[in-house]
Structures are given as C-alpha cells and as structure tokens.
Amino acid sequence: MNAVGTVVLAVVVAVAGVAVGWRIGRHRGRDEGFPAPPSTSSTSRPLGSWPDFTQVLDSLPIGIVIVDGNGRSVHRNAWAAKFSGTHTGILLDATTEPLLQRALTGEESRQQLELYGPPRRIIAVSSSPLPGGGAMATIEDETERRRVDAVRTDFVANISHELKTPVGALAVLAETLLGETDPEVVNRVAERMVEDSHRAARTIDDLLELARIELREPVANDRVDLNGVVAEAVSRTRPIAEQRDIRVGVLDIPPGAAVAGDRRQLVSALGNLVENAVKYSEPSGEVQVRVRIDGNVAELMVADRGIGIPARDHDRIFERFYRVDRARSRDTGGTGLGLSIVRHVADNHGGEVLVSSQEGEGSTFVLRLPGGVRSHQPSSNETSRP
Amino acid sequence: MSSDTELHVPEEEAHGDLRRGFHHELDDIRDDIAKLGAIVTENIPRATDILLNQDLDGAEKLIVGDDEIDVAALALEERCYSLIALQAPVASDLRKVVAAMRIIAEVERSADLTKNLCKAARRIYGHPLNPAIRGIIQKMGDQATTLFKEATESYLAGDATRAAAIDDMDSYLDDLQREFMRTIFESHEAAKSSIDLQVAVQLAVVARFFERIGDHAVNIGERTQYLVTGLVRESLGAARHASRQAAGESE
C-alpha cells in the first residue's frame, strides 16, 4: 500500500477507535445508569474543537464499517452505505461480515472481491480489531489501481513486440539475401524487407509524434477552423479508403465552426480516428464524420459500421500499443499508437475522447473539445494575431 | 447535534415475543435468498465473459462453484419447511414462505443455466466467433444480468412496482434471442465466415439459456408481486389462454 493510503488508514483507525469507544461507553452508560462521559456528551461544544466523526468518515473515499464487541453494526459510512440494497451491496456484506467476525477474535484479515458488473470492479476488503473493542472493516475500490498496474506491465511487453518483430524480420530476410542468386527470390525478399522497414519506421514516427504531443504543454492557442481539420484528416485517409472501397461521408459541419487549439495535433487526432474507422470497416462500408457545436464544446464524431470493440476492452484501447486482437494487428498495419495520440491531443486541449461500440455493429468515437465557437465569418488566423 | 441520532443499536432483547424469532427467521431467509440471487447475478456476466473469451479455467471454476449454490439452496428450502412445520404461518406470513420456496427454485435453476453456458463454452472452444455473434452474446448477457439484478433487488426490498417492470424488460431479451438466431443462420450460410453446424447448434442453445435466465427473473418478479400484493400474475396468463381458446388458435 502506498504512503498516502497508510496515513489515511491510520487516521481512520484512530478516529474509528475513538468513535466506537465512545459509542460503547455511552451505550453502557445508559444501560447501567452511569452518566455518559463528560467530554463528548457536552452539548455546548465550542466551535473548532472535535470534528463530527461521522462526517469525517463520510467524507472518505473508502468504505468503513464498524461493529461493536458483539458484532452489532455501529456505523457504516456514506461510501459503504451507498451500495445497500443493491446486488453489489449484498455481495460486499457477504464478504465483510465474516472478516469482521474474524477481527473480533483479534485477527486481521483481507480479502479481494471481483465483481463482473458491468462495470467490472475489483474491491479489497480488510478488517482489523479496534483498540477499544469492536472491529472495523475498510472497503476499497482497487479497479483503477489494478488497471494502471496492468498498463505498466503490458507496455514493456508490447513495445518490445512492436519494435523487435519488424527488426528481427529484417535481419532474417537480409541473411536470406546474402546467399541468394535467384533474381525472383531476391526480388520477393527485398519487397518484404521494404514492407517491414516501413512498418518499423511507422512505429518510430508514431512514437516520436506521441512524445512530441506529450511534451508540448501548453498547446498553441490558435483559432482552428474545423472544416479545414476535417477536410485534411479525410484527405489523408483517402488512399486507404479507396483501396478498401469505403466511402467517408462528411455530414453537416456548422459554418464557421472552430476551436481554440493546435491545428497540427487536431488533424493528427481526427486523422487517426478516421483511419481506424476505415480499417475496421467491412469492405465497401461507410464511415461518417460529423461536427457539432454544443454550447462552447465542439464535438468531432467519427462513426463506422465495422466489427466493433469488445466491451471488456473499451477502457484499455487508449493505452499505447494495446491491441484488441493481436492476430489481426499485422493485417491492419497500424502501430497501436493511434488512439493514445488521440487521447493525448484531447488531454492537451482540456477535452476528452469517448467511445461507444458494440461488436458486430460498429464504433463511434467522439472527440469533445472545449472552446468551440460558431461564427459566420470565414475563419482565419486573424484573431490570434496581436 | 452529535452523531448519535442515527446510530440505533437494535434492542431485540426487550421483546419477549416468540413470534419475534419467527419473523427474524423469515427476514433471514429472505436475505440469504437475496445473497444467492446476487451470486447468480454475478455469474451471468462471468459466464458471458467465459463464453466470449473461451476461458476454460473460468468455466471449470464456475461449474464447480455451482455445487455450493445447490447446497445453499437446499439448506434454505429446509429452513422453509421447518418454518411451516413449526410455526404454521398464515396470511402474509404464509405467502412469504411460499414465495421464498418458489424463488429459491428459480434462483437455483438460473445458477444451473449459467453453468450450462460454461459447458457450452467448452464445446465451442477453438471455434472463433464473428463480431456480429459476439456482439449479440454480449448484449444478451448484459440484459440477462440487468433482469436478474432487478429481480434480486426488488425481492429484497419487497418492491412490487420494480418487480412488475421486469416483464417488460424481458421482451428485449426475447427480441435479442430472435435476432441472434437470425445471425446464426446468416453466419452459417455465408460462404466466407461460416460457422459449422455443431457450433451453430451450440450457439442456438446458448441463446436459449440466456432467454431462460430472463424468464426465471420474470418469475421472481411475479412472486415478489404476489408476496406484496397477494395477486398471482399467472391469472393473466390463464385469462389470455381462455381468450385464445375462444379465438380457436392453439400453440
């Protein structure tokens, strides 16, 4: 566990200890006719002394369940209570209760609960005895932490795969060439070498592009005409679209639609989205590009009727080199970096990229950028000049 | 003021009533059935995932885990029998016990169906499924999960209104099943990406499993309505049957 987590937990244990001790004390006091402890029962508490512990517990981003020495529930903070009555809540309770029972015998324990959702979650429940009697369980959603871990480990494996495969192939092909005299074979092998060296070059180009986009902060703040961005992105993918007989249709761009940002990056991001849509469409399919200005948010939408993306991959496709289907990656010729570039461009512009996709029905990507405007005057770079 | 206003410690010791224990047991049985329902609710997306990713390990685990659900269901049924034998419940109490027994059976059967999904996953192992088929399997899994979640939660809350909505949600699952059948035929006939007959038959059975899970969720919803309102929804089916008979059509 990281340092912040440890500190939070220590504070929680301390607060919970005081709270439960006081609670049990109060309870006993009432039952046996003793007066409640004076320090906490005073109604004229001066402002700025003890905080309200339940409020403190409620403000935590983790679930806390506290039971007294008899295993009866004393407190459940807001995070833990928000699931009550739902099937998630039922399963959380079923995990938490035995752990609390064990904690009452003085034993700390921890268990992980994997929920298939949707959305899929990994939740860690741990319990410990409290110093003043009773026990406490903490419930933490570890989904995001797990995802980040997976990103880190997969990245190394993926980058070595993407770079080593074409380079390894080049070496083998070159060796074949060395002893070869048949001009036909030489020709064929040389062609493969050209192909593989282009592949390696593309990966390196994209990596450099990504590095550039990641580094450049703040981005240029030009007024960028979206008509021009769409036109350039679409024309860039024309060769591959024609080759696969796919129609790229541009729909209703509001006249004078523009955003503040970096033109080159925006063209690169939209170009990647259109290229993906074309690549993953069935031959002679259709791809639609559309721009909407919603308040001051510009939405660039790219929709296809292609093979779609499995639900479990939706939150991972924006990672570098992540592949839904490794076996297909060579056919499509992509570098596995396109969507990372899109996400970084969106981040740089203070926007976001969203995906909705169903396998067998197609995907829609939406690039949402703040700072969108619609004006009737033809756009230019005039506004950004001093 | 201070925080103690919302923190009530139950004081059941104060009541000397014997029926108290009975009602406690009734609530406990309901909570335990809901727990079983929640486990099955999780098993549906789990089985869908296993099916889509040809996860043989996961399939094995789920199939073995089903025995535990059977044991729990049997134990719950026993507890219902004991309640009837020892407490002779009447009126709404009797309805609760009877509804519980019916719902246990529905939950147990649904758990078996998720197990069957995993067995189907084993049989189609090694045969890649095309995106159209995968997409509909995912949608059927999502919808069956939603239905079962609604059924479990409305039973736990005793919410007849929510339970009544499950029937409407089921018609979407039925539509998906029909769409899936159509897609299987198309994929089987298509010259290029055809699936062989064996896989096609397995997939048809898979669609049936999802559809049946939806039906069990609807039944739980109807039982929940019955225990809250005392009305049996099947009387509607009986009425429909009578009118069909009158119209001279039969199925």
Interface residues (C-beta under 8 A of the other chain):
Chain A: A19 R23 R26 H27 T40 S41 T43 D52 F53 T54 Q55 D68 R72 V74 H75 G85 T86 H87 T88 I90 L91 A94 L115 Y116 G117 P118 R120 I307 G308 P310 A311 R312 Q358 E359 G360 E361
Chain B: M1 S2 S3 D4 E6 L7 V9 P10 A34 K35 G37 A38 I39 T41 E42 P45 R46 D49 L52 N53 N130 P131 A132 I133 R134 G135 I136 Q138 K139 D142 T145 K149 T152 E153 L156 A157 T183
